[in-house]
Amino acid sequence: MKPALHVVAPGLWTTVQDLGRPGFQHLGNPVGGALDPTSLRAANVLVGNPPGTGALEVAYLGPTLAIEAEEVRLSLVGAKAVIEILPDIRASNGERFGTLRSVKLRRGEALRIGALSGGSVLYIAVEGGFDIPLVLGSISTCVRGGFGGWQGRQLVAGDRLPLCRTLASAREEFGLDGLDLAPPPRFRALPGPQSDLFSEQELTAFFASQYTVSAQSDRMGMRLKGHPLAHNRGTDFVSDAVAPGSIQIPANGQPIVLLADRQTTGGYPKIATVISADLPALGRLAAGAKIAFEPVTLEAAETARRKLLAEINSLHQRIVPLRRSNPESSRAHSPAASAVA
């Protein structure tokens, strides 16, 4: 039997995601990919994968996954949750451990993840990755298009995700030390490209206001609730290209921030665009979170991007071995408590 993860319970919205499929927007295909590419990369580093390897993106409520392989090494990075290793899928309680670390499971055991807190997404990377065909160079799931990932949809109970490895490599488990996933106090944004369709008073009000992330948000767009913004000349104009982080203002005046599964073009005026360095933190925000924006220059955005890329490229330097609590287990410790000096 091919090694696999058996989906006992799918969670609220669990999909396969990597870094997306750029280069096809002229054909109407969204880029897609992880809402939080920093956490995706970190999860892959922990299990020794290339940083863009496809992983499971868990939103709000986690799945229960039974191990159908001799050994599987997993890592979990992102929002907090109650995470348990069950001796089998019938067990009511299991051994708990935290995120920002790798862990090895064996045939018959199961991983159970509860409700997420402190963020909207959690990533589960598997050593060796999933044995899933590429579509346009990616295994990211495009649910609206019905392609990519596992059968073009979110996971459902009974799915069996094929793995590339039957055995985990012979190595210790590792944690990731000092990775800060907290959101910034204000998200940096470049004004425009249609900021001229708003008065100076409305622009000032936008950057001075605090908004709440709506429960109607999804992977395509983050809907915000707060001060409604008025347009100077209405909302009808010729559709043009949209970028990740574009902040559209529809007729009701409530901002929509475009995310990973955004459409390729749009006809609502865009008052500003969240800079690329802040997009991973934006993708972590859960419904009910408060969000505010501050204007920055293009030069500041470029500096922030270079800083983010440097941090991503140094993720491997944050890897620390976990000290075992006994010869048979290294699951109980967090990176901060277990790093070997």
Sequence and secondary structure as in RCSB ss.txt:
>XXXX:A:sequence
MKPALHVVAPGLWTTVQDLGRPGFQHLGNPVGGALDPTSLRAANVLVGNPPGTGALEVAYLGPTLAIEAEEVRLS
LVGAKAVIEILPDIRASNGERFGTLRSVKLRRGEALRIGALSGGSVLYIAVEGGFDIPLVLGSISTCVRGGFGGW
QGRQLVAGDRLPLCRTLASAREEFGLDGLDLAPPPRFRALPGPQSDLFSEQELTAFFASQYTVSAQSDRMGMRLK
GHPLAHNRGTDFVSDAVAPGSIQIPANGQPIVLLADRQTTGGYPKIATVISADLPALGRLAAGAKIAFEPVTLEA
AETARRKLLAEINSLHQRIVPLRRSNPESSRAHSPAASAVA
>XXXX:A:secstr
   EEEEEE  SEEEEE S  TT GGGT      SSHHHHHHHHHHHT  TT  EEEEESB  EEEEESSEEEEE
EEEEE  EEEESSTT S  EEE SSEEEEEETT EEEE B EEEEEEEEEETT B    BTTB   BTTTTBSTB
TTB   TT EEEBS SS  S   EEE S      SSEEEEE SSGGGS HHHHHHHHH EEEE TT  SSEEEEE
SS    SS S    EE  TTEEE  TT   EEE TT  SEE S EEEEE GGGHHHHHH  TT EEEEEE  HHH
HHHHHHHHHHHHHTGGGGEEEB  SBTTB  S  HHHHB  
